[in-house]
Structures are given as C-alpha cells and as structure tokens.
Amino acid sequence: MTGAALGLLFGLGACCVWWSFWPRAPRISGEPAWLLRLRDDLVQAGFARVGPVRLFATCAAVAVVTGLLAAALTKVVPIGVTFGALLGYLPVAVVRSRARTRRLALREVWPDVVDNLASAVRAGLSLPEAIGQIGVRGPAELRPAFSAFAEDYRATGRFALCLDRLKTALADPVADRLVESLRIARDVGGSDLGRLLRTLSEFLRQDARTRAELEARQSWTINAARLAVAAPWLVVA
C-alpha cells in the first residue's frame, strides 16, 4: 500500500514537472479558443448573424428530432441515440465546410488585394483611401467588407478602430496579417510601405503554393485512411 502511494505521488510529481515545460499562452479574451474559432467560422461561412448559441440550439433540435425518428422507426433506443448524435453535429460540419471553402477561395485573391494596395499607395493615395478603393476595384468576394471600412472611416475618422472592425468582418488569417501590417505601417510611418506590401504579396503567393502542395499530398493519405475504414463495412454489407 505504501509503495503504491509513493508511486502515485512520484507520478503526479513527474506530470507536474512535465507540464511546467509547456506553459499556456495567456488568453486575451475570456472566451475559450474553440468558441472564438467557431465564431470566425460562422463569419467566414456567411452566417455572421447566427451566433454560437443559435448554432448549438440548431444542433440540439436536429439531434432530438433525428434521434426520436430513428428510435421510432427501429424500435431500438441506442440506434436512435447514435443517429441523433451523428446528425446533431451536421450543422457544425456544414458551417466549417463552408468556411474552409471560402478560405481556400480567398487564398488566391489576397495577393491581388495587396498588389492593389501597393499600386494605390504608389499612385499617391493615403492608406485609408487605398484600403477603401478595394471596395470598388477589388475582388467581388471582399468588396462589401472594404466598402464598409470606407464608410466607417468617413463617418468616424478613426483608422485603428476601422481596422479592427474590418478585421472582425473578414475573420480570415490572411486578413489578420494584412491588417496588422497596415496598422504597423500607419503607426511607424516612413517610405517603405510599398516595399512592405510587395514583400507581403510575394510571401502570400509562396504560402498559397506551399499550402496547395501540402494539401494535395495530404489528401492521398486521408483518402487512403477513409478507404481503410470503410472497406470492412463494405465487405460486411
């Protein structure tokens, strides 16, 4: 008994030492990280007005209705619970799929957005004007957000606040990098903004090519794993 207690204490001490090597990053927001990601997915999927609470309520309703129907048809409660749990996740899966599709589509147009910004700055436009003109001449998918930025800036004149609202409206990791680069350029000033934008454009193009290559290679592994999981069930069927 004493040996087991000593072993348990030693194991707990080793776990505490191991955890001390991996400190957690401080949270800026009180919301958990998965909830913040879900909010971003809702915005990217085009459901900005649908909050996580409504999404979870939809999942619960789908799960309950599906579970009751499956249980009524099969007369087996565990089957109803299983179908309810599986289809209850369907709304979240749809949101994440739409968000991922939009991110992939926007990945190809962000370098063009940065090029438009660089051209506008080179032509003598101020940074707020250069950002606002993307709402007129930029890609169609991004025009509403940048048009809202232009209207917001004309109404308030507060560049930092308008950038924060633009960042929230876009909810895209590439947009986050672009917004922070523009914020730093605005705060620091100088004549290197054109060079900064050209460097960012080249980086985004290279990053898009690298990600596309990695995803193409990963798709083979994922499809092979899915086939390995589905093969026994196909044989049984």
NORVENPE-V912052 format. One record per run of one state. SS is the DSSP state (@ for helix, = for strand, . for the rest). FROM is the first residue (numbers start at 1). LEN is the number of residues. If there is no record, write none. Layout:
ss: (SS | SS)
from: (FROM | FROM)
len: (LEN | LEN)
This chain:
ss: (. | @ | . | @ | . | @ | . | @ | . | @ | . | @ | . | @ | . | @ | . | @ | . | @ | . | @ | . | @ | .)
from: (1 | 2 | 21 | 33 | 45 | 52 | 75 | 77 | 89 | 90 | 108 | 110 | 123 | 127 | 133 | 134 | 138 | 143 | 157 | 159 | 171 | 173 | 189 | 193 | 237)
len: (1 | 19 | 12 | 12 | 7 | 23 | 2 | 12 | 1 | 18 | 2 | 13 | 4 | 6 | 1 | 4 | 5 | 14 | 2 | 12 | 2 | 16 | 4 | 44 | 1)
